[in-house]
Amino acid sequence: MREACKTASDVLEKICALIRPGITTKEVDHAAGEFMAAAKCRSAFLGYKQFPGNICISVNEEVVHGIGGPRRVQYGDIVKIDCGVIRDGWVGDTATTVAVGVIDPRIQRLLQVTEDALELGIRKAQAGRRVGDIGAAIEDEVVAHGFSVVREFVGHGVGKKLHEEPQVPNYGRPGTLQKLKPGMTLAIEPMVNMGTASIRILEDKWTVVTADGKPSAHFEHTVLITSGEPEVLTWRERTVSK
């Protein structure tokens, strides 16, 4: 898992370096496939329930599960890149949100709060605690800043398969749901909307967008539960400075 997650993080970093005004989301997806091949891994998403892309690439009001296509990235956009890879039979899963140039300060705040919420959730990922502790920490941070948590899509266990038990909601109550034990690996991934938490799915049956058309941010790490502090297997430098 460490090797698979390190590979996912390295590939994600290369993908993010491509994000610039004028590039199409399809070009980014194609490059992601090449990066994976060079890293001797393959996409965990391509073909999963017939998903047609190497990565999920979602722009602005698109929350998650965006498909690479003709849309061109514009200055001022935010672009969410969700990268899952399979290496030697193990899955690494990670995501970030990239700001294209200078963005609206309110959107910059959305990104910062979402990444802060992820870090707060990770701190709760300790043996003896429960899954609900993670979600409660994330939700409290998001709501305190006037944003909203997407409830229809959640984090999850990850290992030999992309989606394993337990589900890891980005909301909840402390002391509830499954107890965390050493050796568990969880994909923790807050999806946070600037406006309403409500979402809808486009006609492609994959792309999730905010119901009110306002921006959404997404950050994700795969985390190992240990006997002590949680280990972030997809560790990278923060995208948004504090």
N, C-alpha and C positions, 0 to 999 in steps of 0.2 A: 504493500500500500504506500509506503514511503516513496518508493521509486516511481510508482504510477502517478502519485500526486505531485512529486517534483517535476515530472515530465509535463503534466497538465499545466502546472504553473509556468514552466519555461515556454511552452507553446502559447499560452495566453499572453505572456509578455511580448512575444514576437508579433502576435496578431494585433495587439493594442498599438504597437509602433507603426502599423499601417494606416491607422484611422486618421484621415485628413479630408478636408473639403474636396469634393469632386469624385472620390472613389465610390464605387457602387458596393452595396452590401454583398452582391454576388461575387465580386472580385475578392472581397475579404474572405468569404467562405471558401473560395477556390484556393487561396493562399494558405488558409488554415489546414486544408487537406494536404498540401505539399509540406507544410511544417511538420505535421504528424507523421507523414511517411519518412521524412528525414530523421525524425526522432525514434523511428522503429516502433511506432504505436499506431493505433487506428481510432477513429472517432467512436465514442460510445453512443452518439446520438444518431448517426447516419443509419437509416433503416429501422431504428427503434420505433415500433408501432407505425412504420412507414414514414417516419420523419425524413424529409428529403435533403437536409443540410448536414455539413460537417460540424457546424457550431450553431448555436442560437444567437442571432444578431438582431437586436431590437432597438429602435430609434425613438427618442422622445416619449410620446404617449404610449408606445408599445412597451408592455411590461416585461414579458418573457416570451420565449418560443418563436421569435421572429425568424423568418426564412430569408436567406440571402436572395436578392433579386435586383431589379434595375434601379431601385431607389438610390439616389446619390446623397452622400453625407454632405451636410451644409455647415458652414461656420456658425457656431452657437448651438449646435446640436449636442445632445448627450446620447452616447451609443453604449448599449449594454452587450457585453460579450460573455456568453456562457460556454465554457469549454470543458467537455468531458472526453477522456481518452481511456482506451484499454491497452494496458501493457502487461505482457506475461500473465494474462488472465485476470488482472486486477484493475479496478476502475478508479481513476482520479477525476474529481469534479470540482470546478472552481469558476467564479464569475466576478466581473468587475464592471464599473460604469466609467466610460471615458468622456471627458469634456473636450469638445472640439473648439479650440481657441478660447476666447473669453466668453463666459456664459452669464446669464442673468444671475445676480447675487442670490435671489430666492431659490433658484435651481441649484446653485452651488451649495446653499445651506441644506437642501434636500439630500444631496450626495453626502455631505459631511455627517448629517444625522444618521443616515442609513448605514454608513460605514462604522460610525460610533456604536450604533445599535448592534451590529454584528459582533464587534469586540466585546460589548457587554454580555451578549448571549454566550459567547465563547467562554467567558470567565465562569459562567455557571455550569459548564460542561465538565463536571467533576464527579468522580465515583461517589456514590451515596446520595447524590442529588437526583432530581427527576427531570424528565423532559419538559414538564410544565415550567420549571424554573428558568429554562432557556427562553421559552416563548414569552414569559411574563417580563423578563428583563428587556427583551427587544421591544415589546409592545409599550412598556412604560416610557422608554426613551423616545419612541416615535410620537406617541400621543402627547407627551410633554411639550413637543415642539410644533404641535398643530398639524401634523401629517397623519396619514392613515396606513394601516397594514392590510395588504391583500390577504384575504382569508381562504380563498378557493385553492391556492397553491402553497405548498409548504416544503420545508426541508425533509430530509429522509436519511435513513441508514444507507451506507454505500460500502461495497466490498467486491465480491465476485460479480455482483449485478449492480446496475446503475441505481435502481430503486429497491431498497430493502427495508425491512422494519428496523426501528420504529419510524413512524412519521414524526416530524419535528415542526410543529406549527410555530409561527412567529407571533403567537398570542397565547394567552392562557393564564392559569393560576399557579403560583408556587406550590410545590409539594404534591402536584398531581401528575398523572401519566406514568410511563415506565421509569423504573429506577435505572440509573446509569451505572455501568460496570466497566472495570478496566478491560481494554481490548476492543471495545465498541468503537466503530468509526462512523461519524455522522457528518452529513453535508448540511451545514447551517447556512441559511440563505434568505435574509430578509428582503422582501419586495415591498417597497414603500411608495405610496402615491402622494403627490402634492395636494390633491383635492380629495374627492370621494374615494372610498375603498372599493367601490363597485367597478366591475370589469365586464368586458364582453369579448367574445372570440370571433375573429373575422371569418370570412367565407372560406379561407384556406384551411379552416378547422384546426389551426395551430396557433396563429399569432394572437396573443392576448393584449388588449388595449384598455386603457382607462375609459370608463363610461363617460367622463366629462371632458376627455381630450387633453387633460393636463398631464405634465410629465410624471414619470415614474423612475425610481432608481432600484438597482439590484446589485448586491454584493454577496459572495459566497466563498466559504472555505470548507474543506474537509478536515475534520478535527478528530484526533485520537483521544479517547478517554484513557487515562493512566491512573496509577495509584496516587499520583500527586496532581500537579498542574496539567491542564489540557495541552496537548501538542498539536499545533497547527501544521498539518502535513502539506498544505498548499501555501505556506507562508510566502509573503512578498512585502515589499514596502507599501505603505498606505498609498492609495490613489489620491485621496484628498487630505491635504495637510490640516492639522488641527489649529 
